[in-house]
Amino acid sequence: MKALIDRYRDFLPMTPSTPVVSLGEGGTPLVPLPRLSERLGVRVLAKYEGMNPTGSFKDRGMTMAVSKAVEEGATAVICASTGNTSASAAAYAARAGLTVAVVIPEGKIAAGKLAQALVHGARVLSLDGSFDDALRVVRELVERHPISLVNSLNEYRIDGQRTAAFEVCDDLGDAPDALCIPVGNAGNISAYWLGFQAYREAERARRLPRLYGFQAAGAAPLVEGAPVARPETVATAIRIGNPARGEQALAAMRDSGGAVAAVTDSQILEAYAMLAREEGIFCEPASAASVAGLILRARAGDIAPGETVVCVLTGHGLKDPDTAIVNAEPVRRLPATLDAVEEAVFA
Ligand SMILES: *Cc1c(COP(=O)(O)O)cnc(C)c1O
């Protein structure tokens, strides 16, 4: 196993004394989506970030942030999270022997993510409030105590997350024409943009992609131009009303020639089901916002025929089994007889 932050050491703030806290993150597959490509007349590939050790892209930033926390002598880390950051922080902190506390919005965390935080031994604190409230509280807390904040406000998280852009360029031989990505707190899209720029500067890519970011319609502050007090969406990972890196993300989209747009929950769930049924890829609802958004953009004529587009599938579908089950056909109960099963299978 070659750790991600070793592989891209030249691009990262590593020093000779930075320990490498790794679980084998990164190196995720860029999977072609032949059916969607055919339908849209463009070449679509999915960067399947669900294949990271804890099932989301958060591991790319967390390996860097926790390695740096150890280097700087921290003994504890904390984050506010809609779920995946806490799962990742809990795993990497366990690996490094640090204690970890995660602060989550009340009742809004997907079952798989909560299970991960708990099983890795995090102290899980559920607030009577939104993600934005949780982030405000932990920001104040770290002002008072020697504890490392591993939210994407932490620059090391962004440094590590840039590696996804490096991998996309390495796999394609250059940057794609366009990148479609869900936007929550807006750290990841910012990191991709920094990554693509760094790679071009280093002459490891020749061009830059257009970045298209997608928010859920019920949680779309960047589209509406103002914070959303009560964000609501089935895509809990992007249920954020006041993105910490909103300005940076808007600049990235503008400077790259892309744009931000909203997709409805029903468009998200349609893309989610299509990916699972027609392409064999199970991602979480927030991830499917990238594909729902691509479909809108392609129909609006923003993607030229034959262009190469990468959709970032940010997290694994197993994170949120409840959404999967609620939106699928019910399981059929049968008597334990050959006739009944034969009838049901071949009907
Ligand atoms: C964190 C997360 C996002 C949003 O990323 P930001 O950096 O907050 O914009 C999207 N999808 C999944 C699955 C996530 O875990």
The ligand as an ORCA input file, in Angstrom:
! r2SCAN-3c Opt
* xyz 0 1
  C     -19.242     16.185      2.349
  C     -20.022     15.620      1.218
  C     -20.459     16.411      0.141
  C     -20.263     17.878      0.085
  O     -18.926     18.277      0.021
  P     -18.535     19.757      0.446
  O     -17.068     19.775      0.458
  O     -19.143     19.984      1.792
  O     -19.153     20.674     -0.572
  C     -21.126     15.790     -0.896
  N     -21.382     14.467     -0.876
  C     -20.985     13.693      0.143
  C     -21.302     12.240      0.095
  C     -20.292     14.232      1.218
  O     -19.925     13.450      2.222
*
